[in-house]
């Protein structure tokens, strides 16, 4: 992969990371606070707590994505970015453009999903 491509992907990853940080700050400021008015009505309080739990689940997914982004940025620095962790073949540029944090090539990712589907049943 060329230096120009690596810079492009690093920029995409840094941009994604920044958006995740901004969402996290928004969540802390706006969604993680129970209104004093909600404490008096059990239905409103339950609704508020449900929305908080939903936000926590979303933030958990974002935290997982943040970890993938950090790993991808580390791989760029180490010179191993764009190589599939499973088969060690290059990950296609199209895949990396769609998901710059992707650790697997499309073939290995599809195989992983098929295996997960078998165990989900």
Z-matrix of the N, CA and C atoms (Angstrom, degrees):
N
C 1 1.449
C 2 1.533 1 108.37
N 3 1.306 2 115.26 1 137.22
C 4 1.462 3 119.73 2 -176.53
C 5 1.534 4 111.11 3 -76.00
N 6 1.332 5 115.28 4 160.39
C 7 1.459 6 120.69 5 177.87
C 8 1.526 7 111.07 6 -60.71
N 9 1.332 8 115.97 7 -36.52
C 10 1.464 9 120.38 8 179.55
C 11 1.525 10 110.71 9 -63.56
N 12 1.334 11 116.73 10 -42.63
C 13 1.462 12 120.93 11 178.39
C 14 1.530 13 110.96 12 -65.44
N 15 1.329 14 115.60 13 -42.20
C 16 1.468 15 119.19 14 179.04
C 17 1.525 16 111.19 15 -60.84
N 18 1.335 17 116.74 16 -41.74
C 19 1.468 18 120.09 17 177.71
C 20 1.524 19 111.04 18 -63.16
N 21 1.317 20 116.32 19 -39.42
C 22 1.465 21 120.85 20 178.32
C 23 1.528 22 110.31 21 -61.19
N 24 1.329 23 116.65 22 -49.14
C 25 1.463 24 120.39 23 -178.47
C 26 1.530 25 111.59 24 -67.63
N 27 1.310 26 116.17 25 -36.10
C 28 1.467 27 119.10 26 177.06
C 29 1.534 28 109.55 27 -62.68
N 30 1.321 29 116.70 28 -41.24
C 31 1.464 30 120.92 29 177.15
C 32 1.520 31 111.97 30 -61.76
N 33 1.340 32 116.49 31 -43.82
C 34 1.463 33 120.33 32 177.86
C 35 1.529 34 111.50 33 -61.39
N 36 1.321 35 115.91 34 -43.28
C 37 1.462 36 120.35 35 -179.89
C 38 1.530 37 111.41 36 -65.74
N 39 1.316 38 116.84 37 -43.12
C 40 1.467 39 120.25 38 179.30
C 41 1.523 40 110.99 39 -64.39
N 42 1.326 41 116.48 40 -37.01
C 43 1.469 42 121.15 41 177.90
C 44 1.531 43 110.66 42 -65.15
N 45 1.330 44 116.59 43 -44.87
C 46 1.469 45 120.77 44 177.50
C 47 1.522 46 110.67 45 -61.07
N 48 1.327 47 116.27 46 -43.35
C 49 1.464 48 120.57 47 -179.62
C 50 1.526 49 110.37 48 -61.93
N 51 1.329 50 117.10 49 -41.89
C 52 1.459 51 120.96 50 179.74
C 53 1.527 52 111.13 51 -63.11
N 54 1.332 53 116.70 52 -41.95
C 55 1.473 54 120.00 53 178.22
C 56 1.526 55 111.23 54 -62.30
N 57 1.328 56 116.62 55 -39.07
C 58 1.463 57 119.84 56 178.25
C 59 1.523 58 111.17 57 -65.09
N 60 1.333 59 117.20 58 -41.44
C 61 1.466 60 120.47 59 176.57
C 62 1.525 61 110.55 60 -60.68
N 63 1.315 62 116.58 61 -42.97
C 64 1.470 63 120.26 62 -179.83
C 65 1.522 64 111.16 63 -63.66
N 66 1.330 65 117.91 64 -42.05
C 67 1.469 66 120.99 65 177.19
C 68 1.518 67 110.82 66 -62.80
N 69 1.322 68 116.94 67 -40.49
C 70 1.465 69 120.28 68 179.64
C 71 1.524 70 110.74 69 -63.12
N 72 1.316 71 116.96 70 -42.88
C 73 1.471 72 120.05 71 178.91
C 74 1.529 73 110.50 72 -65.08
N 75 1.325 74 117.35 73 -40.23
C 76 1.467 75 121.36 74 176.86
C 77 1.519 76 110.93 75 -60.03
N 78 1.317 77 115.36 76 -44.52
C 79 1.455 78 120.42 77 -179.32
C 80 1.519 79 110.94 78 -61.10
N 81 1.308 80 116.17 79 -47.63
C 82 1.461 81 119.23 80 180.00
C 83 1.523 82 111.82 81 -61.56
N 84 1.301 83 116.59 82 -38.02
C 85 1.460 84 120.61 83 -177.30
C 86 1.524 85 113.13 84 -76.19
N 87 1.328 86 117.30 85 -34.62
C 88 1.464 87 119.06 86 -169.64
C 89 1.526 88 115.75 87 -115.13
N 90 1.319 89 117.55 88 -36.54
C 91 1.458 90 119.09 89 -169.29
C 92 1.522 91 114.98 90 -102.13
N 93 1.285 92 118.68 91 -16.29
C 94 1.452 93 121.22 92 -174.25
C 95 1.530 94 113.01 93 -97.58
N 96 1.322 95 116.58 94 21.71
C 97 1.455 96 121.15 95 -178.97
C 98 1.516 97 108.80 96 -122.31
N 99 1.317 98 115.59 97 125.07
C 100 1.459 99 119.53 98 174.81
C 101 1.515 100 108.70 99 -81.85
N 102 1.287 101 115.55 100 131.26
C 103 1.460 102 121.08 101 177.84
C 104 1.529 103 109.17 102 -70.35
N 105 1.333 104 118.48 103 139.45
C 106 1.474 105 120.01 104 176.85
C 107 1.524 106 111.68 105 -58.51
N 108 1.322 107 117.36 106 -29.42
C 109 1.462 108 120.65 107 179.27
C 110 1.528 109 111.87 108 -67.13
N 111 1.332 110 117.58 109 -28.62
C 112 1.464 111 121.22 110 -178.55
C 113 1.518 112 112.75 111 -69.91
N 114 1.302 113 117.63 112 -21.56
C 115 1.466 114 120.54 113 -175.13
C 116 1.531 115 112.44 114 -72.14
N 117 1.318 116 117.63 115 -16.49
C 118 1.454 117 119.45 116 -175.40
C 119 1.524 118 112.55 117 -93.55
N 120 1.281 119 117.28 118 -19.18
C 121 1.458 120 121.37 119 -179.37
C 122 1.521 121 107.77 120 -116.13
N 123 1.325 122 116.42 121 117.55
C 124 1.463 123 120.72 122 -175.30
C 125 1.528 124 112.07 123 -61.34
N 126 1.311 125 117.24 124 -37.42
C 127 1.468 126 120.69 125 -179.24
C 128 1.529 127 110.02 126 -67.44
N 129 1.337 128 116.59 127 -44.86
C 130 1.461 129 119.85 128 178.59
C 131 1.525 130 111.44 129 -64.38
N 132 1.327 131 115.83 130 -39.91
C 133 1.462 132 119.55 131 179.41
C 134 1.527 133 110.19 132 -64.87
N 135 1.317 134 116.89 133 -43.40
C 136 1.477 135 120.68 134 178.64
C 137 1.522 136 110.19 135 -61.96
N 138 1.320 137 116.60 136 -41.84
C 139 1.465 138 121.13 137 178.92
C 140 1.528 139 110.27 138 -63.11
N 141 1.323 140 116.59 139 -43.25
C 142 1.467 141 121.14 140 178.58
C 143 1.524 142 111.18 141 -62.63
N 144 1.324 143 116.00 142 -43.81
C 145 1.466 144 120.10 143 -179.53
C 146 1.524 145 110.76 144 -66.35
N 147 1.337 146 117.04 145 -37.25
C 148 1.463 147 120.75 146 176.82
C 149 1.534 148 110.28 147 -61.63
N 150 1.333 149 116.30 148 -45.92
C 151 1.458 150 120.28 149 -179.56
C 152 1.531 151 110.74 150 -64.39
N 153 1.317 152 117.25 151 -36.20
C 154 1.470 153 119.97 152 176.42
C 155 1.527 154 109.97 153 -64.56
N 156 1.320 155 117.29 154 -45.45
C 157 1.467 156 120.59 155 179.79
C 158 1.527 157 110.32 156 -61.38
N 159 1.328 158 116.74 157 -40.86
C 160 1.460 159 121.17 158 177.36
C 161 1.530 160 110.17 159 -61.73
N 162 1.331 161 116.77 160 -43.69
C 163 1.468 162 120.62 161 178.55
C 164 1.519 163 111.40 162 -63.28
N 165 1.339 164 116.91 163 -38.71
C 166 1.463 165 120.00 164 177.90
C 167 1.523 166 111.19 165 -62.87
N 168 1.348 167 116.92 166 -40.14
C 169 1.470 168 119.75 167 177.94
C 170 1.525 169 110.79 168 -63.25
N 171 1.335 170 115.99 169 -43.22
C 172 1.462 171 119.20 170 177.49
C 173 1.518 172 110.96 171 -62.40
N 174 1.304 173 117.17 172 -42.05
C 175 1.469 174 120.59 173 179.80
C 176 1.522 175 110.46 174 -65.34
N 177 1.336 176 117.31 175 -32.79
C 178 1.466 177 120.43 176 176.53
C 179 1.517 178 111.01 177 -63.14
N 180 1.325 179 116.00 178 -41.25
C 181 1.471 180 120.13 179 176.97
C 182 1.526 181 110.27 180 -65.00
N 183 1.319 182 115.54 181 -40.59
C 184 1.467 183 119.13 182 179.05
C 185 1.526 184 110.87 183 -65.77
N 186 1.326 185 117.21 184 -36.25
C 187 1.464 186 120.68 185 177.89
C 188 1.538 187 109.92 186 -63.89
N 189 1.333 188 115.75 187 -40.35
C 190 1.466 189 120.24 188 177.37
C 191 1.538 190 110.27 189 -62.84
N 192 1.328 191 116.22 190 -42.96
C 193 1.463 192 120.58 191 177.39
C 194 1.527 193 110.48 192 -63.85
N 195 1.319 194 117.12 193 -39.27
C 196 1.466 195 121.25 194 178.49
C 197 1.533 196 110.33 195 -60.46
N 198 1.322 197 117.29 196 -41.39
C 199 1.469 198 120.56 197 177.52
C 200 1.524 199 111.10 198 -61.47
N 201 1.341 200 116.64 199 -42.24
C 202 1.469 201 120.24 200 178.48
C 203 1.527 202 110.81 201 -63.13
N 204 1.321 203 116.23 202 -39.57
C 205 1.463 204 120.78 203 179.01
C 206 1.519 205 110.25 204 -64.08
N 207 1.324 206 116.88 205 -44.78
C 208 1.474 207 120.87 206 179.71
C 209 1.531 208 110.84 207 -61.81
N 210 1.313 209 117.43 208 -40.38
C 211 1.474 210 121.45 209 177.89
C 212 1.523 211 109.82 210 -63.53
N 213 1.339 212 117.19 211 -44.45
C 214 1.467 213 121.14 212 -179.93
C 215 1.532 214 110.71 213 -62.79
N 216 1.326 215 117.25 214 -41.53
C 217 1.472 216 120.15 215 177.98
C 218 1.539 217 110.99 216 -64.07
N 219 1.320 218 116.18 217 -38.57
C 220 1.467 219 120.22 218 177.42
C 221 1.533 220 110.35 219 -64.65
N 222 1.335 221 116.57 220 -38.99
C 223 1.466 222 120.67 221 178.70
C 224 1.525 223 111.09 222 -64.87
N 225 1.323 224 117.34 223 -36.60
C 226 1.470 225 119.96 224 176.49
C 227 1.520 226 109.00 225 -60.67
N 228 1.330 227 116.59 226 -46.03
C 229 1.469 228 120.65 227 179.64
C 230 1.531 229 112.20 228 -63.84
N 231 1.328 230 116.32 229 -33.89
C 232 1.469 231 120.93 230 -178.24
C 233 1.524 232 113.28 231 -85.80
N 234 1.332 233 116.50 232 -11.69
C 235 1.460 234 119.81 233 -179.77
C 236 1.512 235 114.60 234 84.52
N 237 1.332 236 117.69 235 17.90
C 238 1.463 237 120.77 236 -179.41
C 239 1.526 238 112.28 237 -114.10
N 240 1.323 239 117.77 238 10.46
C 241 1.460 240 121.41 239 -178.07
C 242 1.529 241 110.01 240 -68.69
N 243 1.343 242 115.04 241 141.71
C 244 1.457 243 120.23 242 176.55
C 245 1.515 244 113.74 243 87.55
N 246 1.332 245 116.65 244 9.96
C 247 1.464 246 121.31 245 178.31
C 248 1.524 247 107.67 246 -111.73
N 249 1.315 248 116.85 247 128.48
C 250 1.457 249 122.44 248 -179.06
C 251 1.529 250 110.60 249 -61.92
N 252 1.326 251 116.11 250 131.95
C 253 1.464 252 120.97 251 179.82
C 254 1.525 253 112.49 252 -70.49
N 255 1.317 254 117.16 253 -19.85
C 256 1.452 255 120.76 254 -176.99
C 257 1.531 256 111.90 255 -91.57
N 258 1.332 257 116.95 256 -58.41
C 259 1.472 258 120.46 257 -174.44
C 260 1.532 259 113.09 258 -100.60
N 261 1.318 260 116.88 259 -7.37
C 262 1.465 261 124.06 260 178.72
C 263 1.532 262 113.59 261 63.93
N 264 1.331 263 116.06 262 21.36
C 265 1.463 264 121.40 263 173.91
C 266 1.525 265 108.44 264 -93.40
N 267 1.334 266 117.55 265 158.44
C 268 1.471 267 119.12 266 178.00
C 269 1.531 268 112.16 267 -62.49
N 270 1.320 269 115.92 268 140.22
C 271 1.467 270 122.07 269 174.25
C 272 1.527 271 106.54 270 -83.67
N 273 1.321 272 116.88 271 135.55
C 274 1.466 273 119.58 272 -176.48
C 275 1.529 274 111.13 273 -61.81
N 276 1.318 275 114.53 274 148.00
C 277 1.464 276 120.99 275 178.92
C 278 1.522 277 110.46 276 -61.24
N 279 1.340 278 117.37 277 -38.52
C 280 1.466 279 120.55 278 178.74
C 281 1.522 280 111.04 279 -59.83
N 282 1.326 281 116.98 280 -41.32
C 283 1.478 282 120.77 281 179.11
C 284 1.519 283 109.90 282 -65.67
N 285 1.320 284 116.54 283 -44.21
C 286 1.463 285 119.67 284 -179.38
C 287 1.524 286 111.77 285 -66.97
N 288 1.316 287 117.42 286 -31.51
C 289 1.462 288 119.58 287 176.22
C 290 1.523 289 110.67 288 -67.06
N 291 1.337 290 116.27 289 -36.45
C 292 1.465 291 120.61 290 178.73
C 293 1.528 292 111.56 291 -75.98
N 294 1.321 293 116.87 292 -40.68
C 295 1.471 294 122.56 293 -179.00
C 296 1.524 295 108.78 294 -139.90
N 297 1.317 296 117.15 295 84.15
C 298 1.472 297 119.54 296 -175.83
C 299 1.531 298 114.08 297 -62.09
N 300 1.331 299 117.63 298 -16.77
C 301 1.464 300 120.94 299 179.13
C 302 1.530 301 112.35 300 -90.90
N 303 1.335 302 117.55 301 2.16
C 304 1.464 303 121.96 302 -175.53
C 305 1.531 304 111.74 303 -61.03
N 306 1.349 305 116.65 304 125.31
C 307 1.466 306 119.65 305 178.52
C 308 1.527 307 113.69 306 -91.44
N 309 1.352 308 115.99 307 -11.00
C 310 1.460 309 120.57 308 -175.90
C 311 1.524 310 111.01 309 -124.60
N 312 1.332 311 115.73 310 147.86
C 313 1.462 312 119.94 311 172.12
C 314 1.521 313 107.92 312 -68.94
N 315 1.305 314 117.05 313 167.40
C 316 1.464 315 120.69 314 -175.13
C 317 1.531 316 111.92 315 -63.30
N 318 1.328 317 118.04 316 -37.70
C 319 1.464 318 120.59 317 -179.56
C 320 1.530 319 111.03 318 -64.97
N 321 1.327 320 117.13 319 -44.66
C 322 1.463 321 120.45 320 -179.95
C 323 1.527 322 111.15 321 -69.15
N 324 1.333 323 117.22 322 -35.68
C 325 1.460 324 120.72 323 177.52
C 326 1.528 325 110.67 324 -65.41
N 327 1.327 326 117.35 325 -42.71
C 328 1.465 327 120.51 326 177.94
C 329 1.529 328 110.83 327 -63.30
N 330 1.319 329 117.21 328 -40.69
C 331 1.466 330 121.05 329 178.14
C 332 1.533 331 110.00 330 -63.80
N 333 1.317 332 116.81 331 -40.88
C 334 1.464 333 121.23 332 178.90
C 335 1.537 334 110.60 333 -62.65
N 336 1.329 335 116.18 334 -43.80
C 337 1.464 336 120.22 335 -179.93
C 338 1.523 337 111.80 336 -65.43
N 339 1.331 338 117.06 337 -38.10
C 340 1.469 339 120.15 338 177.07
C 341 1.520 340 110.44 339 -63.77
N 342 1.317 341 116.54 340 -42.11
C 343 1.464 342 121.07 341 179.38
C 344 1.531 343 110.44 342 -64.63
N 345 1.328 344 116.89 343 -41.67
C 346 1.464 345 120.67 344 178.17
C 347 1.521 346 110.90 345 -63.85
N 348 1.330 347 117.35 346 -37.14
C 349 1.460 348 121.31 347 179.68
C 350 1.520 349 111.16 348 -64.87
N 351 1.320 350 117.07 349 -36.74
C 352 1.464 351 121.38 350 178.60
C 353 1.518 352 109.40 351 -64.26
N 354 1.333 353 117.67 352 -43.62
C 355 1.463 354 120.76 353 -178.41
C 356 1.524 355 112.50 354 -76.20
N 357 1.320 356 117.52 355 -19.16
C 358 1.471 357 120.69 356 178.96
C 359 1.524 358 111.55 357 -73.25
N 360 1.326 359 116.02 358 -26.12
C 361 1.475 360 119.34 359 179.80
C 362 1.468 361 108.99 360 -76.31
